[in-house]
Amino acid sequence: MCSNASSPKSLWPSLLGSKAGWNAARLLKMQVLVTLLFAALVLSSSSGCSRTILVSESSPVRIGQVRGTVYASVDGEWRLSQNDVTIPEGWYCVPPSFMEAIGNGG
């Protein structure tokens, strides 16, 4: 088998030089450090893209498409649906105080 000049074993000494004094443990520590720094950079840039908006209790909100259980007023009593319901985009959700203000509080 012939030794290739571009194999990893022969590449490291030429990159580091014989006077660098690097050993396998230091090289491993350096690789771990670079990996951790890269991971920290990726996490910090990806987590900064979201924002939270506080909606006050007295404010209705317009929603996108939502799927889940909902409460419906049946004969003046609020009942939770047994099945998931899809609410289409563009509908408004209002807080309970809004319903009480218009006289439909249940």
N, C-alpha and C positions, 0 to 999 in steps of 0.2 A: 504494500500500500504506500502510496506516494503522499508526502506531506504537502498540503496546499498552503501557500503564503497568505491567503486571505481567511484562513480558519480562525475562529475566536481565540484559540490558544496562542497563536502567533501574533494576533492583532493587538492584544492588550499590552504586552511589553513594549511594542513599538509606539503605542499611543501614550503610555504612562512614562516611559523612559526608565532606564535602569537606576537612576538616582532618586526616583520618586519615593521609593520605600513603601509602596502600597502593597498590602497583603490581601488575602481573600476576605478576611473579616472586615477590613476597612472598605473594601469594594462593596460588600454586601450592605454595610451600614449606609453607604452613599446611595445605593440603589433604593433602599427602603425610604430614605429621606426624600429623594426625588419623587418617589411614588406617592408618599404622604403629602408633599407639597402640591403635586398635580391634583390629587383627590380633593384637597382643601380648596384649590382654585376652582375646580369644577363645581363643588357643592356651593361655594359662596356665590358663584355667578348664576347658578340655576335657581337658588332659593330667593333671589332678589327680584324675580320677575312677577311675583304675585302681589296683589294688594287686597286689603280688607276695607270694606266700606261699611260704616255703621249706619244702620237705618233706624231712625227714631221710632218709638212705639206709636206715635200718632200719624205716621206716614205710610200710605199704601205703596206697594212696590209692584213693578211690572216684571214678570218672570219669563224665563226661557222655557223650553219644554222640560217638564218634570214628571217623573213616574213614581208613584207611591200610594200609600193609603191616605184618605182624606176624611174629614168630618163633614157630614151633611145634616142640615136641619130637616128633620122629618117630624111633622106634627108638633112643631115647637120644641123638639128635643134634639140635641146634637148627638149623632151616632157615627161611630167610626166604620168606614167601609171595610168589608171582609176581603175584597180583592184589590189589587193594585189598579190605580186609575192613572191615565196619561192626561196631563193638563197641557194643552197646546201653548206654544209660544205666543206671547202678547197678552195673556190674561193677567189680571191684577189680583194681588193678595192684599187683604186689608187686615189690620189688627182688630182684636175684639172690641177695643174702645170705639172704633169706627162703627161697628155693628150696633153697639149700645146707643151711640149718638143718633142713629137713624131709626131706632126703635125696634130693631130686629135681633135683639140680644138673646133670644131663645126663650 
